[in-house]
Amino acid sequence: MQMVRLAAIGFAFSTCIFAQQRLEFEVASVKPAGPIPVGTMAFGIHIDGAQVTCNFFSLRDYIRLAYRVKDYQIVAPEWMASQRFDVVAKIPAGVPSAKVPEMMKALLEDRFQLKSHTDKKEFAVYGLTAPKGAGKLKESVVEAGETPNGTVNVSAGGSEKGTNVNLGNGSSFSFGSGKLDAKKVTMTTLADLLARFVDKPVVDMTGLTGNYDVLINISPEDFQAMQIRAAIVAGVQLPPQVQQMAATSIGDSLHIGMEALGLKLEQKKAPLDTLIVDAAEKTPSAN
């Protein structure tokens, strides 16, 4: 009886230790990203089997991935948005790719000595709403083979002419030639994308759960202002006179285009979790 009791205690202890074990990449290389051609920007993440490749991500981007937060939920030094790194890592055998954020968190803590804490903060936001439901939205047709098992391929590229984002699994987003064109996106994804181009965070409050195609015509004036905001969010250093060209309000053409689809951006306040970076090294430890 005593041995059974001891065995049970040992099992419980080992289970507790296992549950608390931190997930880490089997191996990982972290290097400063190389230069890209002037006037363009390209970055992305590719997960194929056990291989994880991240190109031209800022430390702020890696924090978003690791802690599963939006950009506006991060309070961090400005340099974290401008210094960029490439990461190539291997997922341990038997660990699903869904655990990549946890392993990325461990990598940031080990290689950048990242320390942080969370808090709750009230934000002025735009609530993405659909007052009359999805009646005017075009629901996407998902083709066979658009959800490959175990593969994630998300990439983005941009220049002064616009932005193109491949979200994987048939989903995409482009902003150029006077149009905002999203294909096979959820409303949550659309809210995240819109937040790059406006002056406040965007929170999905539509209640819609499908995937939709969204096409909105944008005036040249609004396109220029939204491009400047996107560059600022991406950490691009712009002269003050250029930053002033981005108006503090959303352009009329975006409002009109969204209302034609039955969508609205309404000014609201919402309490959101915030990740506050307490400390981090600018240079990662050696590979």
C-alpha positions in Angstrom: 0.0 0.0 0.0 2.8 2.3 0.9 4.6 1.6 -2.4 1.4 2.3 -4.3 1.0 5.6 -2.5 4.7 6.5 -3.3 4.2 5.5 -6.9 1.1 7.7 -7.1 3.0 10.6 -5.6 5.9 10.1 -8.0 3.6 9.9 -11.0 1.8 13.1 -9.9 5.2 14.9 -9.4 6.5 13.8 -12.8 3.3 14.8 -14.5 3.5 18.3 -12.9 7.1 18.6 -14.0 6.2 17.6 -17.6 3.2 20.0 -17.7 5.5 22.9 -16.6 8.3 22.0 -19.1 8.9 24.9 -21.4 8.7 24.2 -25.2 11.7 25.1 -27.2 12.9 24.8 -30.8 15.3 21.9 -31.2 17.8 24.3 -32.9 17.4 27.9 -34.0 19.5 30.5 -35.9 18.9 34.2 -35.3 20.6 36.7 -37.7 20.2 40.4 -38.5 18.2 40.6 -41.7 20.0 41.7 -44.9 19.2 44.8 -46.9 16.3 44.9 -49.2 15.9 46.9 -52.5 15.2 50.6 -51.9 11.5 51.4 -52.1 10.2 47.9 -51.3 9.6 45.7 -48.3 9.1 42.0 -48.1 8.7 39.7 -45.1 7.0 36.4 -44.2 6.8 33.2 -42.2 6.9 29.7 -43.7 6.3 26.5 -41.7 6.7 23.3 -43.6 6.8 20.1 -41.4 9.5 20.7 -38.8 11.1 23.7 -40.5 10.2 27.3 -39.5 11.6 30.2 -41.5 10.9 33.9 -40.7 12.2 36.6 -43.0 12.7 40.3 -42.2 10.6 40.4 -39.0 11.2 43.1 -36.5 11.5 42.1 -32.8 8.0 43.6 -32.4 6.7 41.2 -35.1 8.2 38.2 -33.3 6.6 39.4 -30.0 3.2 39.6 -31.8 3.7 36.0 -33.0 5.0 34.6 -29.7 2.5 36.2 -27.4 -0.5 36.2 -29.8 -1.2 39.9 -29.5 -2.0 42.7 -31.9 0.5 45.4 -32.6 -1.5 48.0 -30.7 -1.4 45.8 -27.6 2.4 46.0 -27.3 4.1 48.8 -25.3 7.8 48.6 -26.3 10.8 50.8 -27.2 10.7 52.2 -30.7 13.8 50.3 -31.9 11.9 47.0 -31.7 9.9 48.0 -34.7 12.9 49.0 -36.9 15.6 46.4 -36.2 14.9 43.2 -38.2 16.0 39.6 -37.9 15.8 36.3 -39.8 15.0 33.2 -37.9 15.4 29.6 -39.1 14.4 27.0 -36.5 13.5 23.3 -36.2 10.4 22.0 -34.4 11.1 19.0 -32.1 9.7 15.7 -33.3 6.2 15.1 -32.2 5.4 18.8 -31.5 2.7 20.3 -33.7 3.2 23.5 -35.6 0.5 25.1 -33.5 3.0 25.3 -30.7 5.4 27.6 -32.7 4.3 30.7 -30.7 5.3 29.1 -27.4 8.7 28.1 -28.8 9.2 31.5 -30.2 8.5 33.0 -26.8 11.2 30.8 -25.3 13.6 31.9 -28.1 12.9 35.6 -27.4 13.5 35.1 -23.7 16.7 33.2 -24.2 18.3 35.0 -27.1 17.1 38.6 -26.5 16.7 38.3 -22.7 13.1 39.6 -23.2 11.2 40.4 -20.0 7.6 41.5 -20.0 4.4 41.7 -18.0 0.7 42.1 -18.9 -1.8 44.7 -17.9 -5.3 45.9 -18.9 -5.7 49.2 -20.7 -8.7 51.0 -22.2 -8.2 51.9 -25.8 -10.0 54.3 -28.2 -10.7 51.9 -31.1 -12.7 51.5 -34.2 -15.3 48.8 -33.8 -15.8 46.9 -37.1 -19.6 46.3 -37.2 -22.2 44.9 -39.6 -25.5 46.5 -38.5 -27.5 44.5 -41.0 -25.5 41.2 -40.9 -23.7 39.8 -43.9 -26.4 40.6 -46.5 -24.2 42.8 -48.7 -21.0 40.8 -48.3 -19.9 38.2 -50.7 -19.1 34.9 -48.9 -16.0 33.2 -50.2 -16.0 29.8 -52.0 -13.3 27.7 -50.5 -11.7 25.5 -53.1 -10.4 21.9 -52.5 -6.8 21.8 -51.5 -6.7 25.3 -50.0 -6.1 24.1 -46.5 -2.8 22.0 -46.7 -2.1 20.0 -43.6 0.9 21.1 -41.6 2.0 23.9 -43.9 1.8 27.6 -43.1 3.0 30.1 -45.7 2.4 33.8 -45.0 4.3 36.5 -46.8 4.0 40.2 -47.6 5.6 42.7 -49.9 5.2 46.4 -50.4 6.4 49.5 -52.1 5.2 53.0 -52.8 2.7 51.4 -55.3 1.0 49.3 -52.7 1.0 46.3 -50.4 0.3 42.6 -51.2 -0.1 40.0 -48.5 -0.4 36.2 -49.0 -2.2 34.9 -45.9 -2.0 31.2 -47.0 -4.8 28.7 -47.7 -6.2 30.8 -50.5 -6.6 34.0 -48.4 -5.0 37.2 -49.6 -5.0 41.0 -49.3 -3.8 43.7 -51.6 -3.9 47.5 -51.3 -2.9 49.3 -54.5 -4.2 50.7 -57.8 -6.9 52.6 -55.9 -8.4 49.4 -54.4 -8.5 47.5 -51.1 -9.0 43.9 -52.2 -9.3 41.1 -49.6 -10.2 37.5 -50.6 -11.3 34.7 -48.3 -10.8 36.6 -45.1 -12.6 36.5 -41.8 -13.9 39.7 -40.2 -11.2 39.4 -37.5 -8.5 39.2 -40.1 -10.0 42.2 -42.0 -10.1 44.2 -38.8 -6.4 43.4 -38.2 -5.5 44.4 -41.8 -7.5 47.6 -41.6 -5.7 48.6 -38.3 -2.5 49.0 -40.4 -4.1 51.8 -42.4 -6.1 53.9 -40.0 -5.3 55.9 -36.9 -6.8 53.7 -34.2 -6.9 49.9 -33.4 -9.7 48.0 -35.1 -11.7 45.4 -33.2 -14.0 42.9 -34.9 -17.5 43.4 -33.4 -19.5 42.0 -36.4 -20.3 38.6 -34.9 -19.8 37.2 -38.4 -17.9 33.8 -38.6 -17.6 33.2 -42.3 -14.9 34.0 -44.9 -15.6 36.9 -47.2 -14.4 38.7 -50.3 -14.1 42.5 -49.8 -13.4 45.0 -52.5 -13.4 48.8 -51.8 -12.3 51.6 -54.1 -10.0 54.1 -52.5 -9.4 57.7 -53.6 -5.8 58.8 -54.4 -5.8 61.2 -51.4 -6.9 58.5 -49.0 -4.6 56.0 -50.5 -1.6 58.2 -49.9 -2.6 58.9 -46.2 -3.2 55.2 -45.6 0.1 54.2 -47.1 1.9 56.6 -44.8 0.1 55.2 -41.7 1.0 51.6 -42.8 4.7 52.7 -43.1 4.6 54.2 -39.6 3.1 51.1 -38.2 5.8 49.0 -39.9 8.5 51.0 -38.2 9.6 53.0 -41.2 11.3 56.3 -40.2 9.6 59.1 -42.1 10.3 62.9 -42.1 7.8 64.9 -39.9 6.4 66.7 -42.9 5.6 63.3 -44.5 3.9 62.0 -41.4 1.7 65.1 -41.3 0.3 64.1 -44.7 -1.6 61.3 -43.0 -4.8 62.9 -41.7 -6.0 61.9 -38.2 -9.4 60.7 -39.5 -10.4 57.9 -41.9 -10.8 59.0 -45.5 -14.4 59.3 -46.9 -13.8 56.7 -49.6 -13.0 54.0 -47.1 -16.2 54.8 -45.2 -18.3 54.9 -48.3 -16.9 51.6 -49.6 -17.4 49.8 -46.4 -21.0 51.1 -46.0 -21.7 49.8 -49.5 -20.8 46.3 -48.1 -22.9 46.7 -45.0 -19.9 47.4 -42.8 -19.0 50.3 -40.5 -16.1 51.6 -38.5 -17.5 53.1 -35.4 -15.5 55.0 -32.7 -15.7 53.1 -29.4 -13.7 52.4 -26.3 -12.7 48.9 -25.2 -10.6 47.4 -22.4 -7.8 45.3 -24.0 -4.9 43.2 -22.6 -1.5 45.0 -23.1 1.9 43.4 -23.2 4.5 45.7 -21.7 8.2 45.0 -22.5 10.3 45.7 -19.5 13.7 44.8 -21.0 15.4 43.3 -24.0 18.8 43.1 -25.7 19.2 44.8 -29.1 21.7 42.1 -30.1 20.7 38.4 -29.8 23.1 36.0 -28.1 25.3 33.8 -30.4 23.7 30.9 -32.4 
